[in-house]
């Protein structure tokens, strides 16, 4: 005899509740045995993220800053002012924004995500990036994460820029066109290179594949990366996208290198 539908529903509901209770119990046991740690200093915290001490040291970037490069100013020079860097050497992209300065705390977050498999940090970092780039995202059609060369991605197993793009997509509703850009040259790590060496290192490193051209042509794109240092990587990506006919390319990073001792005006 077949079991009534109502009985099946009741059993399914009971199983679901039991599974939920078991999950909550296991989570509670793990929290006691392995309490969440601050992503920067490794001190125990309530939930994922930063402890109060590290949170207080995090330096968010807010206006006033260069409207082109997003470099923070030491004082407010008035609306629409560009930095000397933007005037002397305009980038291939239109605007750049970053959530925080690249310092001790933000470096720890980036390294935890990138090398420590702390993928749980991506949603938090993505929310901050979404807030920092709200005006860019409001005018965009899609997100393009900075790609890794296939060898590096095979070793690392994931692309941290793609993880951040997924978090921003969840917040903003913008689609991701991951196949729009390829890194066709296996560059060396940019850490420790001069500005000129960084530019040479990524020269010719990025290309829009044939199958990605339709997703680029005529579209307003936001390039997503973890750290903006000299801007060489963003420049290389933007040039490749512009050559394929992108209507506009902006850059949104989690952190950017900015000298707090300079006004950049």
N, C-alpha and C positions, 0 to 999 in steps of 0.2 A: 504494500500500500504506500502510495506517495505521501510524503510529509506535507502538511498544509503550508502554503506560502508564508502565512503569518509566523509559523513556527520557525521556518528557515530564516526569516528576517530577525526574529528574536535571538536565534542562535548566533547569527552573524554579528548582531549588535553586542552580544555578550562577549564574543571572541575579540571583537575590536576593543572593547573596554578593558578586557583582561590584558590584551597586548599593550595597550596604552599604560595601564598600571604597572606592568612589568618593565616597560621602557623607563617610566619615571623612577621606579625603584632602582634600576641599574644605574641611571643617571645620578641619583642621589648617592649611591655607593661609590661611584667613580669620583664624584665631587669631594667626598670625604677622603678617599684613598689618594686621589690625584687632584687636588684643588687647582682651579684655574690660576695661571700665572700671568703677571704683567708682561706684555709683549716686549717691553723695553728692558726692565731691570730684573724680571723673573720673580718678583715678590708676589705672594698670593693675593688675588683680587676676587671681588664678588662679580662673577660673570666675565665675559671676554672683554679684552681691551687693555686699558692702562690703569695703573694705580694713581691715586690723587697727586702724589709727588711728581710723577712723570707727566701726567696730564697738565699740570701747572707750568711745565717747562716747554710744552709743545707750542710752537710759534706759527699760528695761522696767518696767512697772507690776506690782508684786506686793504681796501683803498686808504690812502693814495698809492697808486702804482702806475707804471708806464702802461698806457692803454694798448700798446702794440706787443710788448714783450712780457708784461705782467711783473716786471721787476719792482719791488716795493721801494717807495721814496722815503727818505728820512723825515721829510716834512711835506705839507700839502702845497704844491706849486700852482694849483688851480686845475679846473677840468680840462681833459683832453691833451695834457702835456705828455710828450714823448721823451724817453730817456736818450742820452747821447748815443748809446749803443744802437738804438732803433733808428736814429737819424743817420748815423755814420754807415751802418751796415744793415739795411732793411732785410728781414728774413723772407724766405719764399712763402711762408705761411702768413696768414693775416693777423691773427692774435694768439697769444699764449697766456694760459692761466694755470696756476698751481694752488693746491689747498694749503700747503705748509712750506716753511723754509726747510731746506735740507740741513739738519743739525743732528746732534747726538740722539735725540728721541726719534725723529722721523727716520734717521738712518737705521736704527734698531728695528723699526716697523718694516721698512723695506726689506732688510736682510732676513727678518723672520719669515716674511711672505715668500721671498725669492729663494732663499737657501735652507730655511728651516721647516718648509712644508706647512707653514701656518696659514693654510688656505682660509681658515675661519676669520682671518683679519680682512680679507678682501671686501666683504660687505660694508664694514665700518669705514675703511679707507675710501671705498667707492661713494659712500654717502657724503663724505667730506668733499670729494672731488665734484660731485654733483652740485653741491652748494656753491663751490668756488667757480664752477663753469656754467652756472645757470643761464647767463645771457648767451653764451656760445651754443649751448644745447637747445635753447628755445628757437634758434634760427637754423638748426642743423637738420639734415635728412637722415644721417646715419653715423655710426661710430666705426673707426678703423683702428684696431690695436696695432701697435708697432710689432712687427713679426720677429721671431727668432729664426736663425738659420736652422735647418732641419736637424743638423748634428747636435747643436746645443739643446734644442727642444727634446731630442731623444734622450740626452743625458739628464736633463732637468725634469722631464716628463710633463711639464706644463709651461705655458707662457704666462708670466705674471701680468703682463699688459692685457692679455685676453681675459684673465680673471677679473681685473679691475673694470674692464669694459663691460663684462657681464653684470657686475654689480651696478654700474652706472645705467646700463640698459634697463635693469629692473626698477631703478628709481625714476628714470626719465621717460621710459617707454620707447626710446629710439632703438631701431634695429642695429645689429652688428653685421658688417660685411667683412668677415675675417679673411676671405679669399681675395680681397681686393688688392692686397699688397704682399709681395714676397721678398724675403731677404735672400738674394741669390749669391751673395759673397760671404764667405765665412770670415768675418772680421775678428780681430783680437779684442780683448776686453778694453773698454775705453778708460777704465780707472787708471790714473797715473799718467795719462797722455796729455800733452799740451793742447791748446785750442786748435792750432794748426795741424797737429798730429791726429786729432779726433776727426777733423774735416777730411783729411787724406784717407783715414782708416775706413770711413763709410762711403767714400766716393764710388759711385756705381754699385753700391751694395743692395739697392732696393729697386724693384721693378713691379709694374702692374701686369699680371699675366693676362693672356688673351681672354680667358674666361671671366676675368674680373673687370674688364673694361666697361661693360654695360652698367656695373654697379657704381662706377666712378664718374663716368661722363655726365656733365651737367648737374652734378649733385654737390650739396654743401656738406662737407665732411668734418668730423672732429677726430683728430688723431689722439689716441690714448697711450700714455707711457707712465712708467713709475717715477722716474727722476729726469728732470730737465737740468742739464749742467751747462755745457757750452751751446747747446742747441744744434749740434752737428747732426745727430741722428734724426731729429725732427725736421731739419733742413733737407736731408737726403730723402726722407719719406715724402715731404711736401712737394719737392721737385718732381718726383716720380708721379705723384697724383696729379699735379698741375699739367705735366706733359700729356697725360691721358685725357685732359679736358675737364677736371673737377671745377665746379663753379666757385668753390671757396674751400680753403683748408685752414682750420684752426687747430690749436694744440691744447690738450688738457692733461696735466701731469699731477701725480700725487704730491711730489715735492720738487722744489727748484733750488739750485744753489744761488744764494744772494748774500752779498757782503753787507752786513748790518752797519758797517762803519762808513759806507758810502751812500750818497743820496741818489746817484745815477742820473742826475739832471745835467 
